[in-house]
Amino acid sequence: FTEAAHVHRVSLGEEPLLYGADVRARLVQGRVYDLTAYLRARERQDSLRARCLRVLGSVTAVVGPTLAVVPPRIEAAGDPAVAARLVANTRLANLTGLPALSIPVPGRDLPVGVHVEAADDDVAFAVAAAVEAALARVG
């Protein structure tokens, strides 16, 4: 949240209503961390990234559902407990900075996606293209 708060500091200060309440709350939360805490978190990020890269060294990619829950209505997404569940399957990529993307699953009433995470961009895009092609054949 600290990096995002820094990137959005001007627009958040000048036009806070451009952000949904849930995003705005996370950006405000990101402003409260001091430099020492931020740097400690970056050290942990480096360690976690190295561990994930070791796992990804034995597989092409990790593929799974983007969300672990049924998508809530927008009003409910601001609840911190709901917001935490929404990013449960994507948080690791956010924390490590590893390439990841979500492919929409066609033909569903609710938004459903397939999350792809890999060790590098080219592999992530190639796997995502293969998943997208397979979904098109099934759907």
PyMOL CGO cylinders between C-alpha atoms (Angstrom):
from pymol import cmd
from pymol.cgo import CYLINDER

trace = [
    CYLINDER, 0.00, 0.00, 0.00, 2.94, 2.34, 0.65, 0.3, 1, 1, 1, 1, 1, 1,
    CYLINDER, 2.94, 2.34, 0.65, 4.12, 2.34, -2.96, 0.3, 1, 1, 1, 1, 1, 1,
    CYLINDER, 4.12, 2.34, -2.96, 0.59, 2.84, -4.25, 0.3, 1, 1, 1, 1, 1, 1,
    CYLINDER, 0.59, 2.84, -4.25, 0.04, 5.69, -1.78, 0.3, 1, 1, 1, 1, 1, 1,
    CYLINDER, 0.04, 5.69, -1.78, 3.21, 7.35, -3.05, 0.3, 1, 1, 1, 1, 1, 1,
    CYLINDER, 3.21, 7.35, -3.05, 2.23, 6.98, -6.71, 0.3, 1, 1, 1, 1, 1, 1,
    CYLINDER, 2.23, 6.98, -6.71, -1.28, 8.34, -6.09, 0.3, 1, 1, 1, 1, 1, 1,
    CYLINDER, -1.28, 8.34, -6.09, -0.36, 11.00, -3.49, 0.3, 1, 1, 1, 1, 1, 1,
    CYLINDER, -0.36, 11.00, -3.49, -1.15, 14.02, -5.66, 0.3, 1, 1, 1, 1, 1, 1,
    CYLINDER, -1.15, 14.02, -5.66, -4.44, 12.86, -7.14, 0.3, 1, 1, 1, 1, 1, 1,
    CYLINDER, -4.44, 12.86, -7.14, -5.54, 11.34, -3.83, 0.3, 1, 1, 1, 1, 1, 1,
    CYLINDER, -5.54, 11.34, -3.83, -4.91, 14.68, -2.12, 0.3, 1, 1, 1, 1, 1, 1,
    CYLINDER, -4.91, 14.68, -2.12, -6.53, 16.80, -4.83, 0.3, 1, 1, 1, 1, 1, 1,
    CYLINDER, -6.53, 16.80, -4.83, -9.42, 14.56, -5.95, 0.3, 1, 1, 1, 1, 1, 1,
    CYLINDER, -9.42, 14.56, -5.95, -10.01, 11.78, -3.40, 0.3, 1, 1, 1, 1, 1, 1,
    CYLINDER, -10.01, 11.78, -3.40, -13.49, 11.03, -4.75, 0.3, 1, 1, 1, 1, 1, 1,
    CYLINDER, -13.49, 11.03, -4.75, -11.95, 9.69, -7.95, 0.3, 1, 1, 1, 1, 1, 1,
    CYLINDER, -11.95, 9.69, -7.95, -11.21, 6.57, -5.89, 0.3, 1, 1, 1, 1, 1, 1,
    CYLINDER, -11.21, 6.57, -5.89, -13.71, 4.09, -4.53, 0.3, 1, 1, 1, 1, 1, 1,
    CYLINDER, -13.71, 4.09, -4.53, -13.98, 4.03, -0.75, 0.3, 1, 1, 1, 1, 1, 1,
    CYLINDER, -13.98, 4.03, -0.75, -12.16, 0.68, -0.56, 0.3, 1, 1, 1, 1, 1, 1,
    CYLINDER, -12.16, 0.68, -0.56, -9.19, 1.81, -2.66, 0.3, 1, 1, 1, 1, 1, 1,
    CYLINDER, -9.19, 1.81, -2.66, -9.06, 5.21, -0.97, 0.3, 1, 1, 1, 1, 1, 1,
    CYLINDER, -9.06, 5.21, -0.97, -8.90, 3.51, 2.47, 0.3, 1, 1, 1, 1, 1, 1,
    CYLINDER, -8.90, 3.51, 2.47, -5.98, 1.32, 1.35, 0.3, 1, 1, 1, 1, 1, 1,
    CYLINDER, -5.98, 1.32, 1.35, -4.10, 4.30, -0.05, 0.3, 1, 1, 1, 1, 1, 1,
    CYLINDER, -4.10, 4.30, -0.05, -4.61, 6.26, 3.15, 0.3, 1, 1, 1, 1, 1, 1,
    CYLINDER, -4.61, 6.26, 3.15, -3.40, 3.22, 5.10, 0.3, 1, 1, 1, 1, 1, 1,
    CYLINDER, -3.40, 3.22, 5.10, -0.30, 3.13, 2.92, 0.3, 1, 1, 1, 1, 1, 1,
    CYLINDER, -0.30, 3.13, 2.92, 0.65, 6.65, 3.97, 0.3, 1, 1, 1, 1, 1, 1,
    CYLINDER, 0.65, 6.65, 3.97, 1.12, 5.69, 7.62, 0.3, 1, 1, 1, 1, 1, 1,
    CYLINDER, 1.12, 5.69, 7.62, 4.09, 3.34, 7.20, 0.3, 1, 1, 1, 1, 1, 1,
    CYLINDER, 4.09, 3.34, 7.20, 7.49, 4.82, 7.96, 0.3, 1, 1, 1, 1, 1, 1,
    CYLINDER, 7.49, 4.82, 7.96, 10.60, 4.30, 5.86, 0.3, 1, 1, 1, 1, 1, 1,
    CYLINDER, 10.60, 4.30, 5.86, 12.12, 1.70, 8.21, 0.3, 1, 1, 1, 1, 1, 1,
    CYLINDER, 12.12, 1.70, 8.21, 9.00, -0.48, 8.12, 0.3, 1, 1, 1, 1, 1, 1,
    CYLINDER, 9.00, -0.48, 8.12, 8.82, -0.12, 4.35, 0.3, 1, 1, 1, 1, 1, 1,
    CYLINDER, 8.82, -0.12, 4.35, 12.46, -1.16, 3.89, 0.3, 1, 1, 1, 1, 1, 1,
    CYLINDER, 12.46, -1.16, 3.89, 11.99, -4.18, 6.18, 0.3, 1, 1, 1, 1, 1, 1,
    CYLINDER, 11.99, -4.18, 6.18, 9.01, -5.19, 4.07, 0.3, 1, 1, 1, 1, 1, 1,
    CYLINDER, 9.01, -5.19, 4.07, 11.11, -4.89, 0.91, 0.3, 1, 1, 1, 1, 1, 1,
    CYLINDER, 11.11, -4.89, 0.91, 13.73, -7.23, 2.42, 0.3, 1, 1, 1, 1, 1, 1,
    CYLINDER, 13.73, -7.23, 2.42, 11.00, -9.76, 3.17, 0.3, 1, 1, 1, 1, 1, 1,
    CYLINDER, 11.00, -9.76, 3.17, 9.70, -9.28, -0.37, 0.3, 1, 1, 1, 1, 1, 1,
    CYLINDER, 9.70, -9.28, -0.37, 13.09, -10.20, -1.81, 0.3, 1, 1, 1, 1, 1, 1,
    CYLINDER, 13.09, -10.20, -1.81, 13.21, -13.38, 0.29, 0.3, 1, 1, 1, 1, 1, 1,
    CYLINDER, 13.21, -13.38, 0.29, 9.65, -14.36, -0.63, 0.3, 1, 1, 1, 1, 1, 1,
    CYLINDER, 9.65, -14.36, -0.63, 10.31, -13.69, -4.32, 0.3, 1, 1, 1, 1, 1, 1,
    CYLINDER, 10.31, -13.69, -4.32, 13.37, -15.95, -4.23, 0.3, 1, 1, 1, 1, 1, 1,
    CYLINDER, 13.37, -15.95, -4.23, 11.32, -18.75, -2.63, 0.3, 1, 1, 1, 1, 1, 1,
    CYLINDER, 11.32, -18.75, -2.63, 8.60, -18.39, -5.28, 0.3, 1, 1, 1, 1, 1, 1,
    CYLINDER, 8.60, -18.39, -5.28, 11.15, -18.41, -8.09, 0.3, 1, 1, 1, 1, 1, 1,
    CYLINDER, 11.15, -18.41, -8.09, 12.53, -21.70, -6.73, 0.3, 1, 1, 1, 1, 1, 1,
    CYLINDER, 12.53, -21.70, -6.73, 9.03, -23.20, -6.93, 0.3, 1, 1, 1, 1, 1, 1,
    CYLINDER, 9.03, -23.20, -6.93, 8.44, -21.74, -10.38, 0.3, 1, 1, 1, 1, 1, 1,
    CYLINDER, 8.44, -21.74, -10.38, 11.73, -23.28, -11.48, 0.3, 1, 1, 1, 1, 1, 1,
    CYLINDER, 11.73, -23.28, -11.48, 10.07, -26.70, -11.35, 0.3, 1, 1, 1, 1, 1, 1,
    CYLINDER, 10.07, -26.70, -11.35, 6.83, -25.78, -13.16, 0.3, 1, 1, 1, 1, 1, 1,
    CYLINDER, 6.83, -25.78, -13.16, 5.91, -23.65, -16.16, 0.3, 1, 1, 1, 1, 1, 1,
    CYLINDER, 5.91, -23.65, -16.16, 3.35, -21.56, -14.29, 0.3, 1, 1, 1, 1, 1, 1,
    CYLINDER, 3.35, -21.56, -14.29, 0.83, -21.65, -11.49, 0.3, 1, 1, 1, 1, 1, 1,
    CYLINDER, 0.83, -21.65, -11.49, -2.77, -21.49, -12.74, 0.3, 1, 1, 1, 1, 1, 1,
    CYLINDER, -2.77, -21.49, -12.74, -5.89, -21.20, -10.61, 0.3, 1, 1, 1, 1, 1, 1,
    CYLINDER, -5.89, -21.20, -10.61, -9.02, -19.15, -10.00, 0.3, 1, 1, 1, 1, 1, 1,
    CYLINDER, -9.02, -19.15, -10.00, -8.53, -15.40, -9.77, 0.3, 1, 1, 1, 1, 1, 1,
    CYLINDER, -8.53, -15.40, -9.77, -11.07, -15.12, -6.94, 0.3, 1, 1, 1, 1, 1, 1,
    CYLINDER, -11.07, -15.12, -6.94, -11.64, -17.60, -4.14, 0.3, 1, 1, 1, 1, 1, 1,
    CYLINDER, -11.64, -17.60, -4.14, -15.14, -16.24, -3.53, 0.3, 1, 1, 1, 1, 1, 1,
    CYLINDER, -15.14, -16.24, -3.53, -18.19, -15.20, -5.52, 0.3, 1, 1, 1, 1, 1, 1,
    CYLINDER, -18.19, -15.20, -5.52, -17.64, -11.57, -6.54, 0.3, 1, 1, 1, 1, 1, 1,
    CYLINDER, -17.64, -11.57, -6.54, -19.54, -9.27, -4.16, 0.3, 1, 1, 1, 1, 1, 1,
    CYLINDER, -19.54, -9.27, -4.16, -21.58, -6.24, -5.07, 0.3, 1, 1, 1, 1, 1, 1,
    CYLINDER, -21.58, -6.24, -5.07, -19.49, -3.08, -5.27, 0.3, 1, 1, 1, 1, 1, 1,
    CYLINDER, -19.49, -3.08, -5.27, -20.97, -1.76, -2.01, 0.3, 1, 1, 1, 1, 1, 1,
    CYLINDER, -20.97, -1.76, -2.01, -19.70, -4.80, -0.11, 0.3, 1, 1, 1, 1, 1, 1,
    CYLINDER, -19.70, -4.80, -0.11, -16.20, -4.67, -1.62, 0.3, 1, 1, 1, 1, 1, 1,
    CYLINDER, -16.20, -4.67, -1.62, -15.27, -1.79, 0.70, 0.3, 1, 1, 1, 1, 1, 1,
    CYLINDER, -15.27, -1.79, 0.70, -15.49, -4.04, 3.75, 0.3, 1, 1, 1, 1, 1, 1,
    CYLINDER, -15.49, -4.04, 3.75, -11.87, -4.85, 4.69, 0.3, 1, 1, 1, 1, 1, 1,
    CYLINDER, -11.87, -4.85, 4.69, -12.74, -8.51, 5.35, 0.3, 1, 1, 1, 1, 1, 1,
    CYLINDER, -12.74, -8.51, 5.35, -14.32, -8.82, 1.90, 0.3, 1, 1, 1, 1, 1, 1,
    CYLINDER, -14.32, -8.82, 1.90, -11.45, -6.94, 0.26, 0.3, 1, 1, 1, 1, 1, 1,
    CYLINDER, -11.45, -6.94, 0.26, -8.93, -9.34, 1.84, 0.3, 1, 1, 1, 1, 1, 1,
    CYLINDER, -8.93, -9.34, 1.84, -10.80, -12.34, 0.43, 0.3, 1, 1, 1, 1, 1, 1,
    CYLINDER, -10.80, -12.34, 0.43, -10.91, -10.76, -3.02, 0.3, 1, 1, 1, 1, 1, 1,
    CYLINDER, -10.91, -10.76, -3.02, -7.12, -10.65, -3.28, 0.3, 1, 1, 1, 1, 1, 1,
    CYLINDER, -7.12, -10.65, -3.28, -6.37, -13.95, -1.52, 0.3, 1, 1, 1, 1, 1, 1,
    CYLINDER, -6.37, -13.95, -1.52, -5.39, -15.71, -4.77, 0.3, 1, 1, 1, 1, 1, 1,
    CYLINDER, -5.39, -15.71, -4.77, -3.56, -12.76, -6.34, 0.3, 1, 1, 1, 1, 1, 1,
    CYLINDER, -3.56, -12.76, -6.34, -1.77, -11.30, -3.32, 0.3, 1, 1, 1, 1, 1, 1,
    CYLINDER, -1.77, -11.30, -3.32, 1.35, -13.45, -3.69, 0.3, 1, 1, 1, 1, 1, 1,
    CYLINDER, 1.35, -13.45, -3.69, 2.07, -12.04, -7.15, 0.3, 1, 1, 1, 1, 1, 1,
    CYLINDER, 2.07, -12.04, -7.15, 1.43, -8.54, -5.82, 0.3, 1, 1, 1, 1, 1, 1,
    CYLINDER, 1.43, -8.54, -5.82, 3.84, -9.09, -2.93, 0.3, 1, 1, 1, 1, 1, 1,
    CYLINDER, 3.84, -9.09, -2.93, 6.59, -10.69, -4.99, 0.3, 1, 1, 1, 1, 1, 1,
    CYLINDER, 6.59, -10.69, -4.99, 6.24, -8.60, -8.12, 0.3, 1, 1, 1, 1, 1, 1,
    CYLINDER, 6.24, -8.60, -8.12, 6.19, -11.75, -10.23, 0.3, 1, 1, 1, 1, 1, 1,
    CYLINDER, 6.19, -11.75, -10.23, 4.31, -11.58, -13.54, 0.3, 1, 1, 1, 1, 1, 1,
    CYLINDER, 4.31, -11.58, -13.54, 0.65, -12.52, -13.23, 0.3, 1, 1, 1, 1, 1, 1,
    CYLINDER, 0.65, -12.52, -13.23, -2.57, -11.87, -15.08, 0.3, 1, 1, 1, 1, 1, 1,
    CYLINDER, -2.57, -11.87, -15.08, -6.18, -12.90, -15.10, 0.3, 1, 1, 1, 1, 1, 1,
    CYLINDER, -6.18, -12.90, -15.10, -8.04, -14.25, -18.11, 0.3, 1, 1, 1, 1, 1, 1,
    CYLINDER, -8.04, -14.25, -18.11, -11.81, -13.78, -18.12, 0.3, 1, 1, 1, 1, 1, 1,
    CYLINDER, -11.81, -13.78, -18.12, -13.83, -16.96, -18.49, 0.3, 1, 1, 1, 1, 1, 1,
    CYLINDER, -13.83, -16.96, -18.49, -16.44, -16.34, -21.21, 0.3, 1, 1, 1, 1, 1, 1,
    CYLINDER, -16.44, -16.34, -21.21, -20.11, -17.19, -20.91, 0.3, 1, 1, 1, 1, 1, 1,
    CYLINDER, -20.11, -17.19, -20.91, -20.65, -16.80, -17.17, 0.3, 1, 1, 1, 1, 1, 1,
    CYLINDER, -20.65, -16.80, -17.17, -23.29, -14.68, -15.43, 0.3, 1, 1, 1, 1, 1, 1,
    CYLINDER, -23.29, -14.68, -15.43, -20.77, -13.55, -12.81, 0.3, 1, 1, 1, 1, 1, 1,
    CYLINDER, -20.77, -13.55, -12.81, -17.26, -12.39, -13.59, 0.3, 1, 1, 1, 1, 1, 1,
    CYLINDER, -17.26, -12.39, -13.59, -14.96, -15.40, -13.35, 0.3, 1, 1, 1, 1, 1, 1,
    CYLINDER, -14.96, -15.40, -13.35, -11.25, -15.41, -14.15, 0.3, 1, 1, 1, 1, 1, 1,
    CYLINDER, -11.25, -15.41, -14.15, -8.28, -17.72, -14.37, 0.3, 1, 1, 1, 1, 1, 1,
    CYLINDER, -8.28, -17.72, -14.37, -5.13, -16.41, -12.68, 0.3, 1, 1, 1, 1, 1, 1,
    CYLINDER, -5.13, -16.41, -12.68, -1.74, -17.19, -14.23, 0.3, 1, 1, 1, 1, 1, 1,
    CYLINDER, -1.74, -17.19, -14.23, 1.55, -16.55, -12.43, 0.3, 1, 1, 1, 1, 1, 1,
    CYLINDER, 1.55, -16.55, -12.43, 4.98, -17.32, -13.87, 0.3, 1, 1, 1, 1, 1, 1,
    CYLINDER, 4.98, -17.32, -13.87, 8.65, -16.54, -13.43, 0.3, 1, 1, 1, 1, 1, 1,
    CYLINDER, 8.65, -16.54, -13.43, 8.80, -14.14, -16.38, 0.3, 1, 1, 1, 1, 1, 1,
    CYLINDER, 8.80, -14.14, -16.38, 6.49, -12.09, -18.60, 0.3, 1, 1, 1, 1, 1, 1,
    CYLINDER, 6.49, -12.09, -18.60, 6.94, -14.16, -21.76, 0.3, 1, 1, 1, 1, 1, 1,
    CYLINDER, 6.94, -14.16, -21.76, 5.98, -17.39, -20.00, 0.3, 1, 1, 1, 1, 1, 1,
    CYLINDER, 5.98, -17.39, -20.00, 3.01, -15.74, -18.25, 0.3, 1, 1, 1, 1, 1, 1,
    CYLINDER, 3.01, -15.74, -18.25, 1.68, -14.42, -21.57, 0.3, 1, 1, 1, 1, 1, 1,
    CYLINDER, 1.68, -14.42, -21.57, 2.25, -17.72, -23.37, 0.3, 1, 1, 1, 1, 1, 1,
    CYLINDER, 2.25, -17.72, -23.37, 0.43, -19.71, -20.70, 0.3, 1, 1, 1, 1, 1, 1,
    CYLINDER, 0.43, -19.71, -20.70, -2.37, -17.13, -20.61, 0.3, 1, 1, 1, 1, 1, 1,
    CYLINDER, -2.37, -17.13, -20.61, -2.76, -17.38, -24.40, 0.3, 1, 1, 1, 1, 1, 1,
    CYLINDER, -2.76, -17.38, -24.40, -2.96, -21.18, -24.16, 0.3, 1, 1, 1, 1, 1, 1,
    CYLINDER, -2.96, -21.18, -24.16, -5.56, -20.96, -21.38, 0.3, 1, 1, 1, 1, 1, 1,
    CYLINDER, -5.56, -20.96, -21.38, -7.54, -18.39, -23.34, 0.3, 1, 1, 1, 1, 1, 1,
    CYLINDER, -7.54, -18.39, -23.34, -7.51, -20.61, -26.45, 0.3, 1, 1, 1, 1, 1, 1,
    CYLINDER, -7.51, -20.61, -26.45, -8.64, -23.63, -24.40, 0.3, 1, 1, 1, 1, 1, 1,
    CYLINDER, -8.64, -23.63, -24.40, -11.46, -21.61, -22.84, 0.3, 1, 1, 1, 1, 1, 1,
    CYLINDER, -11.46, -21.61, -22.84, -12.60, -20.46, -26.28, 0.3, 1, 1, 1, 1, 1, 1,
    CYLINDER, -12.60, -20.46, -26.28, -12.82, -24.08, -27.47, 0.3, 1, 1, 1, 1, 1, 1,
    CYLINDER, -12.82, -24.08, -27.47, -14.83, -25.13, -24.41, 0.3, 1, 1, 1, 1, 1, 1,
    CYLINDER, -14.83, -25.13, -24.41, -17.06, -22.06, -24.16, 0.3, 1, 1, 1, 1, 1, 1,
]
cmd.load_cgo(trace, "trace")
